[in-house]
Amino acid sequence: MGMCDAIVDAARKRARGRPVSGVRVRVGGHPVDPEVIDQGFRLAAEGTEIEGARIDLVMEPLAVHCRDCGGTTPVGSAAALAACPVCGGVDVEARGRDDVVLESITVAAPPDGAHATAGPAGDGERPEHGPEHEPVHGPAREPEGERGSA
């Protein structure tokens, strides 16, 4: 659950005590089960202002480039990291990002609706975007500057 705890920690820092209804997280690298991440996220968020928020995962799997045949294919299993799925060659290199990034949070509108800016769907919620790369796997960092509405 370390990754899920780090996602919640990073979202809480960005939310600064405001209730959050959603988070968008980019997961690069090895395949993960979205249902397992969702469950871990819900458990990690219990008792916080993130509790009940939905998590939107954007998956970016690694790719394997084979130096023998020149092919590049997405990694679907650990075996693809050892041998080219096209030709079976073992002179392969992994390409892509191997990180977890909190891309944005959606801050719930105040109960009375005052000072809320409607999101794209007009739902009274505001998406907030942080730095392009706010790593959340491992120790979460405070963002140096925020973009979007605050």
C-alpha positions as a printed Julia matrix, in Angstrom:
150×3 Matrix{Float64}:
   0.0     0.0     0.0
   3.02    2.32   -0.03
   2.12    3.76   -3.42
  -1.51    4.38   -2.36
  -0.4     6.05    0.88
   1.92    8.3    -1.12
  -0.89    9.25   -3.53
  -3.16   10.2    -0.61
  -0.33   12.14    1.1
   0.42   14.13   -2.06
  -3.3    14.85   -2.64
  -3.74   16.0     0.97
  -0.81   18.39    0.66
  -2.22   19.87   -2.51
  -5.77   20.08   -1.05
  -4.58   22.02    2.02
  -7.51   20.78    4.15
 -10.21   21.19    1.49
 -12.43   18.18    0.69
 -11.42   16.35   -2.48
 -13.82   14.49   -4.76
 -11.32   13.13   -7.29
  -7.66   12.6    -8.13
  -5.96   11.9   -11.45
  -2.79    9.8   -11.26
  -0.43    8.79  -14.07
   1.22    5.4   -13.49
   4.21    4.67  -15.68
   6.18    1.48  -15.77
   5.2    -2.0   -14.78
   1.56   -3.02  -15.1
  -0.61   -2.57  -12.01
  -4.14   -3.78  -11.35
  -6.43   -0.72  -11.29
  -8.85   -2.47   -8.93
  -6.08   -3.13   -6.42
  -4.94    0.5    -6.63
  -8.54    1.71   -6.19
  -9.03   -0.46   -3.11
  -5.69    0.57   -1.6
  -6.44    4.24   -2.32
  -9.83    4.01   -0.59
  -8.24    2.37    2.47
  -5.42    4.93    2.63
  -7.9     7.81    2.31
 -10.18    6.7     5.16
 -10.59    9.4     7.79
  -9.02   12.14    5.61
 -10.42   14.91    3.42
  -9.68   12.56    0.49
 -12.1     9.87    1.74
 -14.75    9.07   -0.88
 -12.77   10.63   -3.73
 -12.65    8.75   -7.01
  -9.28    7.89   -8.51
  -8.69    8.2   -12.25
  -5.65    6.17  -13.32
  -3.81    6.91  -16.54
  -1.66    3.9   -17.33
   1.6     4.29  -19.28
   3.18    0.84  -19.66
   6.84    0.45  -20.44
   7.85   -0.55  -23.95
  10.63   -2.94  -24.97
  12.93   -2.06  -27.84
  14.72   -4.99  -29.44
  18.15   -4.29  -30.86
  18.0    -7.51  -32.91
  14.82   -6.88  -34.93
  14.38   -3.16  -34.25
  10.83   -3.64  -33.0
   9.3    -1.77  -30.08
   6.37   -3.33  -28.26
   4.46   -2.5   -25.05
   5.34   -4.56  -22.01
   2.47   -6.84  -21.07
   4.38   -9.13  -18.76
   7.7    -9.48  -16.96
   8.82  -11.95  -19.66
   8.76   -9.15  -22.24
  11.47   -7.39  -20.26
  13.77  -10.39  -20.72
  13.15  -11.28  -24.38
  11.6    -9.59  -27.4
   7.97  -10.71  -27.8
   8.37  -10.44  -31.62
  11.61  -12.29  -32.42
  12.66  -13.79  -29.08
  15.93  -11.84  -29.03
  17.41  -11.04  -25.65
  19.19   -7.81  -26.6
  16.34   -5.61  -25.37
  16.02   -2.36  -23.47
  13.07   -1.0   -21.52
  11.76    2.4   -22.59
   9.3     4.72  -20.96
   8.62    6.27  -17.6
   8.74    4.26  -14.41
   7.01    6.61  -11.98
   3.73    7.6   -10.36
   2.6    11.23  -10.76
  -0.33   13.05   -9.16
  -1.56   15.08  -12.12
  -4.54   16.83  -10.57
  -7.11   16.85   -7.81
 -10.74   17.94   -7.92
 -11.66   20.06   -4.94
 -15.3    19.76   -3.89
 -17.33   22.97   -3.96
 -18.07   24.64   -0.62
 -21.39   23.44    0.87
 -23.15   26.75    0.22
 -21.74   26.95   -3.32
 -20.14   30.31   -2.56
 -17.0    31.18   -4.46
 -17.04   27.9    -6.38
 -15.99   27.8    -9.97
 -17.77   25.16  -12.01
 -15.58   22.5   -13.55
 -15.82   21.49  -17.22
 -19.0    19.52  -16.52
 -20.59   22.41  -14.63
 -20.69   20.26  -11.52
 -19.61   22.94   -9.05
 -16.21   21.3    -8.59
 -12.81   22.66   -9.49
 -10.0    20.62  -10.97
  -6.62   21.78   -9.75
  -3.44   20.95  -11.6
  -0.07   20.88   -9.92
   3.39   20.71  -11.36
   3.72   18.55  -14.44
   5.73   15.98  -12.54
   4.79   15.62   -8.89
   6.14   12.19   -8.0
   4.06   10.34   -5.46
   5.79    6.98   -5.3
   8.08    7.13   -2.33
   8.26   10.27   -0.18
   5.8    12.84   -1.53
   7.22   16.31   -2.1
   5.49   19.63   -1.58
   4.88   21.21   -4.98
   7.08   24.25   -5.55
   4.37   26.15   -7.41
   0.78   25.45   -8.33
  -0.89   25.96  -11.7
  -4.61   26.29  -12.25
  -7.19   27.74   -9.87
  -6.38   27.74   -6.2
